[in-house]
Structure formats: C-alpha cells, structure tokens
C-alpha cells in the first residue's frame, strides 16, 4: 500500500457533498484497493472484475456491492443490530492507472422504503505522483 489522496463526491437526495482524505491505495492493472479513515471509522473500497465492494467499520458498519445491471445484497449495522440492504447499479465505470483510480457510479440504495438514488465519484492518486 502507498499513501494517496482521495476526493469523493456524492449526490444523494439532490444534495452534493465533496470530501477529501489522506489514505492508502494499491493499484494493479486489473484491480485497486483504497482505504481511509472517516470520522473514526475505517473505510475500504475494492475495485475488480467490473464490480466495486465498499466496506465501512466504525460507529456503523456497512457492506455494499456495486455491479452494473445487478441487484446486489449488502448489509448495514448500527448499535449491534444489522439488516439487509440492496443496491441496484445503473451505471458503473472506472479507470485504474499505474498510480490512480477514477471511479464513477450511479446506483439506488434499497432499504425497504423508497429507493435512495446516489451518484458517487471517487478519485484516488498516489502521493508524489
């Protein structure tokens, strides 16, 4: 793993939020792993084989899988309880460079009520590159 800088933009319920983090990343020709700390939680994102897996551990736990044209099962846990969530990915694209990752996704988070439409854009670049 090498040190990297991340910029993440999300749009949910018409509210856009952009944040930056210092983290670590590992890039190969076919996959990428990015990890960082967010408000005391640990987030890890895996990109490989046309799919993305997002895992968060901390004040709440989250595990999501994004794969285009697929309804994927995930989980969310708060205060020792957990439940199922699903993602329906409408668009997923990424580009892995020697020292960078650009990821773009549009998906719906399904928790039993109305689907929450989310747009995600992540850019990770190794420091010093």
N, C-alpha and C positions, 0 to 999 in steps of 0.2 A: 504494500500500500504506500502511496505517496501523498503528501499534503496537496490539497486542492482548495479552490474557491468555488462555491456554488451560488447560483442565483436561481431562485424558484419563484415562479409567478403562478398563482391560482386564481381562477374566477369561479365563484360559487354564488348562486342566487344573485347574480348581477353585481357582485362586489369583487373587485380585483385587489389582490394583495401580492406584493413583491417583497421577498426577504432574501438576505444573503447570509451565508455561513462559511466558516472555515471547516474543512473536514478532511477526509481521506478518500482516495479512489484507487482503483486498479482497472486498467484498460487492456484489453487484448483485441485481436482482430474480430472476434465474434461475440464478445461479452464485455460487460462493465459492471463494477460494483462500486457504489458510492455510499459513504456513511458519514454521519454528522450528529452533533448534539443539538437538541432544540428544547429550550426551557427545561433542562434537566432530564429530558428523555433522549433515548438513543434511537436514531432512525437509520435504516439500511435499505438501499434500493438496488435490486439486481435486475440487469437487463441481459436477456439472452434468448435466442431462438424465437424471435418475434413476440416475446412476452416480457412483462415487467412485473416484478414482485416487490411490494412495499411492506416493510415491517417496522413497527414502532413499539418500543417498550419504555414504560415510564408511568406517569400519572394515569394514563390509559394505554391499553395495548390494542394494536391494530395490525391486521394482516390482510392485504389486498392483492389480487392478481388481475392484471390487465392484459387482455389478448383480444385483438380486433375481431369483431363479429362473434363474440363469445360471452355468455353469461357465466361468470366465474364466481365460485363460492369464496368467501372470506370470513373474517371474524373481527369482532370488536369487544373489548373487555374493559369494564370500569368497576373499580372497587371490589374486585374478586369475583364479579359475575361476568359472563360472556354470552354473546349471541352471534347469530349468523348474519352476515351481510352479503350482498351480491353486487358485482359490478357488471355493467353491460357497456363494453367499449365500442364506441362508434368510429373512432379514428385513433391510430397509434402509429407513430413514426419515430425513428431515432437514427442517429448517426454517431458512430464510435470512431474517433480519431486516435492517433498514437497517444495523445495526452489530453483528450477531451471527450465529452459526451454531450450531445444535444438531444433532448427528449421532448416530444410533444404528444399530448393525449387529450381526447375528449371522451368522457365516459359519464355514465349515470351510476350513482350510488343508491342501491335499493335496500332499504332497511325495514320494509313492511308498509310504509306510508307512501306518500308521493315521491317519485324518484328525484334525487338531487342531481342536477346537471353540473358537471365540473369540467373545467379546462385546466390543464396542467402543462407548464413549460419549465423544463429544468436545463440549466447549462452548467456543467462542471468542467473546470480546466485546471490541470496540474499547475501548482505554483512554480514560478520561474520559467514558464514556457511562453 
